[in-house]
Amino acid sequence: MAIDSLASIITPKLLLDVYNTYIDYPKGMSHNWAELGDLFFNSTPERLKTIYKLIFPAMKALSKISLAQALSLDLTQYLPPPSAQDYPEQAIGLLFLLDGGPRDVLDGYGLRYVYGFFDPLAEKLALQFQSLPSHLRPHRKGRWLSQGYTVEDWAIRQVCLWVSLVHSERVMREEPDRVRSLLEHLRDFVESYTGVVDWNRQTDKADEEDLFLFPKMAREGPPTKGHAGGETRMEDYTYFMIRLIRCHLPIVRKFGRYPYRNPVLGRESTEEEKEYVKGTGNFAVGGNEELWEKVARDVKEGRWEELPRNQEYE
């Protein structure tokens, strides 16, 4: 049985390997923030191949069960108890397996799985983490500091534990203040820790009205130099991430969803959505019409093609 085999595939070793592969920055290491940004936003083909080889068997195993079955599973059963010392690291590993990993290494028909299969699982898992008692939540700073991580280490890692909520159209549509609260908590801390007020505060209102800011920022990538000149610092990277996440809000408020996902989810776009995507320079639109027509037929008929391998990384 596919479900019965998951425990032998989604193991603690796998989750820690995924965590250590994605965040290839040992605890306490002096941070090069520009290099970190490049690590997360511009992975090399060699790194992506390593990730693919590591996570594809688990993605494949999950894809063999229906979405309804997968959503009925409590995926935290593959984690240690929340009080375990390495729970936060394994939690990130599991979220990367469901969220960052599929985004990075799947293409073609596999993109339907990214947004239509793995994203709902990642949303459920991230909300489960948020619902834990406060002291057990894996994004809490104290949990990381108690294990020898620095504040800078925590700042990098904690966003990984709730960014799946930003990827969720439902959460961004129905619970935007949940995300705003997490952003403000992080920003308040970084301002206090660094003594540097987020210079983007003055554009918060405009940013939440700008439908084109997210595609623009995503294309430009994280900062390669400091806001005040010199090297990129903790506040430069963190304030970039806060703004990048915030500017998802107007898109979902306007359309109720991310229109550039419509083709890979077999959804029909409205004329307004088509004009918007065109105005972004066809942001995130890949594949071809023949493929998207097949996806639309499969969605209509309730059928899923087998999760395809990415030949680039085989």
C-alpha positions as CSV (number, residue, x, y, z in Angstrom):
1,M,0.0,0.0,0.0
2,A,1.3,3.5,-1.0
3,I,0.4,5.0,2.4
4,D,2.0,2.2,4.4
5,S,5.3,2.7,2.5
6,L,5.6,6.4,3.4
7,A,7.1,5.9,6.8
8,S,10.0,4.0,5.3
9,I,10.6,6.8,2.8
10,I,9.9,10.0,4.8
11,T,12.4,9.2,7.5
12,P,14.2,11.4,10.1
13,K,17.4,11.0,8.1
14,L,15.7,12.2,4.9
15,L,14.2,15.2,6.6
16,L,17.5,16.2,8.2
17,D,19.3,15.7,4.9
18,V,16.8,17.9,3.1
19,Y,17.2,20.5,5.8
20,N,21.0,20.5,5.6
21,T,21.0,20.5,1.8
22,Y,18.6,23.4,1.5
23,I,20.2,25.5,4.3
24,D,23.8,24.8,3.6
25,Y,25.0,27.2,6.3
26,P,26.1,25.6,9.5
27,K,24.9,27.1,12.8
28,G,27.0,29.9,14.1
29,M,28.8,30.5,10.8
30,S,29.5,34.1,9.9
31,H,26.8,35.1,7.4
32,N,27.4,36.5,3.9
33,W,23.8,37.8,3.3
34,A,24.3,38.4,-0.4
35,E,25.6,34.8,-0.8
36,L,22.6,33.5,1.2
37,G,20.2,35.3,-1.0
38,D,21.9,33.8,-4.0
39,L,21.7,30.4,-2.5
40,F,17.9,30.6,-2.1
41,F,17.0,32.5,-5.2
42,N,19.6,31.3,-7.8
43,S,20.4,27.7,-7.1
44,T,23.1,26.1,-9.4
45,P,22.1,23.2,-11.6
46,E,24.4,21.0,-9.5
47,R,22.6,21.9,-6.3
48,L,19.2,21.4,-7.9
49,K,20.2,18.0,-9.1
50,T,21.3,17.1,-5.6
51,I,17.9,18.2,-4.2
52,Y,16.0,16.4,-6.9
53,K,17.8,13.1,-6.3
54,L,17.2,13.5,-2.6
55,I,13.4,14.3,-2.6
56,F,12.0,12.8,-5.8
57,P,11.4,9.3,-4.3
58,A,9.4,10.8,-1.5
59,M,7.4,13.1,-3.9
60,K,6.7,10.1,-6.1
61,A,5.5,8.1,-3.2
62,L,3.1,10.8,-2.0
63,S,1.8,11.4,-5.5
64,K,0.7,7.8,-5.8
65,I,-2.1,8.5,-3.3
66,S,-5.1,10.8,-4.0
67,L,-5.0,14.4,-2.8
68,A,-8.0,13.6,-0.6
69,Q,-6.1,10.7,1.0
70,A,-2.9,12.8,1.4
71,L,-4.9,15.7,3.1
72,S,-6.4,13.2,5.5
73,L,-3.0,12.1,6.6
74,D,-1.3,13.7,9.6
75,L,2.1,14.3,8.1
76,T,3.5,15.3,11.5
77,Q,3.5,11.6,12.2
78,Y,6.8,11.5,10.3
79,L,8.3,14.0,12.7
80,P,9.6,13.5,16.2
81,P,7.5,14.8,19.1
82,P,7.3,18.6,19.1
83,S,9.4,18.8,22.2
84,A,12.3,17.0,20.6
85,Q,15.5,19.0,20.1
86,D,15.7,18.5,16.4
87,Y,11.9,19.0,15.7
88,P,12.5,22.5,14.2
89,E,15.1,21.2,11.7
90,Q,13.0,18.2,10.7
91,A,10.0,20.4,10.4
92,I,11.8,22.6,7.9
93,G,12.9,19.5,6.1
94,L,9.4,18.3,5.7
95,L,8.1,21.7,4.5
96,F,10.9,21.9,2.0
97,L,9.9,18.5,0.7
98,L,6.4,19.7,0.1
99,D,7.0,23.4,-0.9
100,G,10.4,24.6,-1.8
101,G,11.6,21.3,-3.3
102,P,8.8,20.7,-5.8
103,R,9.0,24.4,-6.9
104,D,12.7,24.0,-7.5
105,V,12.9,20.7,-9.4
106,L,9.5,20.0,-11.1
107,D,8.5,21.3,-14.5
108,G,6.0,20.7,-17.2
109,Y,3.0,18.6,-16.0
110,G,4.8,18.4,-12.6
111,L,3.9,22.0,-12.0
112,R,0.3,20.9,-11.6
113,Y,1.6,18.8,-8.7
114,V,3.5,21.8,-7.3
115,Y,0.4,24.0,-6.9
116,G,-2.4,21.5,-7.0
117,F,-1.1,18.7,-4.8
118,F,1.9,19.6,-2.7
119,D,0.9,23.2,-1.9
120,P,-2.3,22.1,-0.1
121,L,-0.3,19.6,2.0
122,A,2.3,22.3,2.8
123,E,-0.5,24.7,3.9
124,K,-2.0,22.1,6.2
125,L,1.4,21.3,7.7
126,A,2.4,25.0,8.3
127,L,-1.0,25.6,10.0
128,Q,-0.4,22.6,12.2
129,F,2.9,24.2,13.3
130,Q,1.2,27.5,14.0
131,S,-1.5,25.7,16.1
132,L,1.1,24.1,18.5
133,P,1.4,25.6,22.0
134,S,3.5,28.8,21.7
135,H,6.6,27.4,23.3
136,L,6.6,24.4,21.0
137,R,6.2,26.2,17.7
138,P,9.2,25.4,15.5
139,H,9.7,29.0,14.3
140,R,10.1,30.4,17.9
141,K,13.5,32.0,18.4
142,G,14.1,30.4,21.8
143,R,14.0,27.0,20.3
144,W,16.8,27.7,17.9
145,L,19.0,29.7,20.4
146,S,18.8,26.9,22.9
147,Q,20.4,24.6,20.3
148,G,23.4,26.8,19.7
149,Y,22.0,28.7,16.7
150,T,22.5,32.5,16.5
151,V,19.9,35.1,16.1
152,E,21.0,35.5,12.5
153,D,20.6,31.7,12.0
154,W,17.1,31.9,13.4
155,A,16.1,34.9,11.2
156,I,17.0,32.9,8.0
157,R,15.3,29.7,9.1
158,Q,12.0,30.9,10.8
159,V,10.6,32.3,7.5
160,C,10.9,28.8,6.0
161,L,8.4,27.5,8.6
162,W,5.5,29.7,7.5
163,V,6.2,30.9,3.9
164,S,3.9,28.1,2.8
165,L,1.0,30.2,4.1
166,V,2.0,32.9,1.6
167,H,1.9,30.3,-1.2
168,S,-1.6,29.4,-0.1
169,E,-4.3,31.3,-2.1
170,R,-6.8,30.4,0.6
171,V,-4.8,31.7,3.5
172,M,-3.9,34.9,1.7
173,R,-7.5,35.4,0.7
174,E,-9.2,34.5,3.9
175,E,-6.6,35.1,6.6
176,P,-4.2,37.8,5.4
177,D,-3.8,39.2,8.9
178,R,-2.2,35.9,9.9
179,V,0.6,36.6,7.5
180,R,0.8,40.3,8.4
181,S,1.2,39.4,12.0
182,L,4.2,37.1,11.3
183,L,5.8,39.8,9.1
184,E,5.4,42.4,11.8
185,H,6.7,40.2,14.5
186,L,9.8,39.5,12.4
187,R,10.2,43.2,11.4
188,D,9.8,44.5,15.0
189,F,12.5,42.1,16.2
190,V,15.0,42.9,13.4
191,E,14.5,46.6,14.0
192,S,15.2,46.2,17.7
193,Y,18.1,43.9,17.1
194,T,19.9,45.9,14.4
195,G,18.8,49.4,15.5
196,V,17.8,50.0,11.8
197,V,14.2,50.9,11.1
198,D,12.8,49.1,8.0
199,W,13.0,51.7,5.3
200,N,10.1,50.0,3.5
201,R,7.6,51.0,6.2
202,Q,6.9,54.2,4.4
203,T,5.7,52.2,1.3
204,D,3.7,49.5,3.1
205,K,0.3,51.0,2.1
206,A,1.4,51.5,-1.5
207,D,3.0,48.0,-1.7
208,E,-0.3,46.5,-0.7
209,E,-1.9,48.1,-3.7
210,D,0.8,47.4,-6.3
211,L,-0.2,44.4,-8.4
212,F,3.1,44.4,-10.2
213,L,5.6,44.7,-7.4
214,F,5.9,41.0,-6.6
215,P,6.8,40.0,-10.2
216,K,9.2,42.9,-10.3
217,M,10.9,42.0,-7.0
218,A,11.0,38.3,-7.8
219,R,12.8,39.0,-11.1
220,E,15.3,41.4,-9.5
221,G,16.1,39.0,-6.6
222,P,17.5,39.8,-3.2
223,P,19.9,42.7,-2.5
224,T,23.5,42.3,-3.5
225,K,24.6,45.3,-1.6
226,G,23.5,47.2,1.5
227,H,20.8,49.8,1.5
228,A,23.2,52.3,3.0
229,G,26.1,51.1,0.9
230,G,28.7,48.4,1.5
231,E,27.9,44.8,2.1
232,T,24.5,43.3,2.3
233,R,23.5,43.0,6.0
234,M,20.9,41.1,8.0
235,E,18.4,43.9,7.8
236,D,18.8,44.3,4.0
237,Y,17.9,40.7,3.4
238,T,15.2,40.5,6.0
239,Y,13.5,43.7,4.9
240,F,13.6,42.5,1.3
241,M,11.9,39.2,2.3
242,I,9.2,41.0,4.3
243,R,8.4,43.3,1.4
244,L,8.5,40.4,-1.1
245,I,6.0,38.5,1.0
246,R,3.8,41.6,1.7
247,C,3.4,42.4,-2.0
248,H,1.6,39.0,-2.6
249,L,-1.4,40.5,-0.8
250,P,-2.8,42.8,-3.4
251,I,-2.8,40.1,-6.1
252,V,-5.0,37.8,-4.1
253,R,-7.1,40.6,-2.8
254,K,-7.8,41.7,-6.4
255,F,-8.3,38.3,-8.1
256,G,-8.9,35.9,-5.2
257,R,-6.0,33.8,-6.5
258,Y,-2.6,34.0,-8.2
259,P,-3.7,34.3,-11.9
260,Y,-0.3,33.2,-13.2
261,R,-1.0,29.8,-11.7
262,N,-4.2,29.3,-13.8
263,P,-2.7,27.4,-16.7
264,V,-0.9,24.8,-14.5
265,L,-4.0,24.3,-12.4
266,G,-6.3,23.9,-15.4
267,R,-8.3,27.1,-14.5
268,E,-9.8,29.4,-17.0
269,S,-8.6,32.9,-16.7
270,T,-10.9,35.9,-16.9
271,E,-10.1,38.6,-19.4
272,E,-8.9,40.9,-16.6
273,E,-6.5,38.1,-15.4
274,K,-5.2,37.7,-18.9
275,E,-4.5,41.4,-19.2
276,Y,-2.8,41.3,-15.8
277,V,-0.5,38.4,-16.6
278,K,0.3,40.1,-19.9
279,G,1.2,43.3,-18.0
280,T,3.6,41.4,-15.8
281,G,5.5,40.2,-18.9
282,N,3.9,36.8,-18.6
283,F,5.5,36.3,-15.2
284,A,5.8,32.6,-14.2
285,V,4.1,31.4,-17.4
286,G,5.9,28.5,-18.9
287,G,5.1,25.3,-20.8
288,N,2.9,25.4,-23.8
289,E,-0.7,25.6,-24.8
290,E,-1.0,22.0,-25.7
291,L,0.3,21.0,-22.2
292,W,-2.1,23.4,-20.4
293,E,-5.0,22.1,-22.5
294,K,-4.2,18.6,-21.4
295,V,-4.0,19.8,-17.7
296,A,-7.4,21.5,-18.1
297,R,-8.9,18.2,-19.5
298,D,-7.4,16.2,-16.7
299,V,-8.7,18.6,-14.0
300,K,-12.2,18.5,-15.6
301,E,-12.2,14.7,-15.6
302,G,-10.6,14.3,-12.2
303,R,-7.5,12.6,-13.6
304,W,-3.9,13.0,-12.7
305,E,-1.0,11.9,-15.0
306,E,1.8,10.1,-13.1
307,L,4.3,12.5,-11.6
308,P,6.9,13.0,-14.3
309,R,10.6,12.9,-13.8
310,N,12.6,15.9,-14.7
311,Q,15.1,14.6,-17.2
312,E,17.4,17.6,-16.6
313,Y,18.3,16.2,-13.2
314,E,18.2,12.5,-13.9
